[in-house]
Amino acid sequence: MEDVSSLAGCREITVLQLKGTNVTNVAPLANLANLCTLNVENTLVADVSPLTGLSHLRTVHLAGSCVGVEATALLAHVPNVFAGSSPESLF
């Protein structure tokens, strides 16, 4: 999977597993108002800014993605952001 734009209208999704895919852009997920958990480990995702408006988001897995430590500050509203190989919250 490379393109998640087909998921943009699926507002009832609460958990989305994209680990190990070729996804680069999570902007289409910005409308998934009920999304609670997102896994983009081992993907080419670099920009998480589209996720800043997702108030139900509670867990994001970023290990092995292209998201830099500085960019994770955009997810300060998310209680559990995992960027390493072990489950250690950044916040």
C-alpha positions in Angstrom: 0.0 0.0 0.0 1.3 3.4 -1.0 -1.8 5.7 -1.1 -4.2 6.0 1.8 -6.5 8.5 0.2 -9.2 5.9 -0.2 -9.4 5.8 3.6 -10.2 9.5 3.9 -14.0 8.9 4.1 -13.8 6.0 6.5 -14.5 8.2 9.6 -15.3 5.2 11.8 -11.8 3.7 11.7 -10.4 3.6 15.3 -7.2 1.6 14.7 -5.1 1.7 11.5 -2.1 -0.5 10.9 0.2 0.7 8.1 3.4 -0.8 9.4 5.8 -1.9 6.7 3.9 -0.3 3.9 5.2 2.2 1.3 3.0 5.0 2.6 4.6 8.4 2.5 1.6 10.8 3.1 -0.8 10.6 6.1 -2.7 13.8 5.1 -5.7 11.8 3.9 -6.1 10.5 7.4 -6.7 14.0 8.8 -10.5 13.5 8.6 -10.5 10.2 10.6 -12.0 11.8 13.6 -12.4 8.6 15.6 -8.8 7.3 15.0 -7.3 6.3 18.3 -4.2 4.2 17.3 -2.0 4.6 14.2 1.0 2.5 13.4 3.3 3.8 10.7 6.4 1.9 11.8 8.9 1.1 9.0 7.2 3.4 6.5 8.4 6.5 4.5 6.1 8.8 6.5 8.0 12.0 7.4 5.3 14.6 8.1 2.9 14.0 10.9 1.4 17.5 10.9 -1.9 16.3 9.4 -2.5 14.3 12.5 -2.5 17.4 14.9 -6.3 17.8 14.7 -7.2 14.2 15.6 -8.4 14.7 19.2 -9.1 11.0 19.8 -5.6 9.9 18.8 -4.0 8.2 21.8 -1.2 6.1 20.4 1.1 6.6 17.4 3.9 4.1 16.5 6.7 5.8 14.5 9.8 3.5 14.9 11.6 3.1 11.6 9.7 5.9 9.9 11.2 9.1 8.5 9.6 11.2 11.2 12.3 13.2 13.0 12.3 13.8 16.7 11.6 17.5 16.1 8.4 16.6 14.2 7.1 14.5 17.0 6.5 17.7 19.0 3.5 18.2 16.7 2.0 15.1 18.4 2.2 16.6 21.9 -1.5 16.0 22.3 -1.1 12.3 21.9 -0.4 10.5 25.2 1.6 7.6 23.7 4.1 8.3 20.8 6.6 5.5 20.3 9.5 6.3 18.1 12.1 3.7 19.2 12.2 -0.1 19.0 11.1 -0.4 22.6 7.8 1.0 23.8 9.0 4.2 25.5 6.8 7.2 25.3 8.4 10.4 24.0 6.2 12.6 26.2 
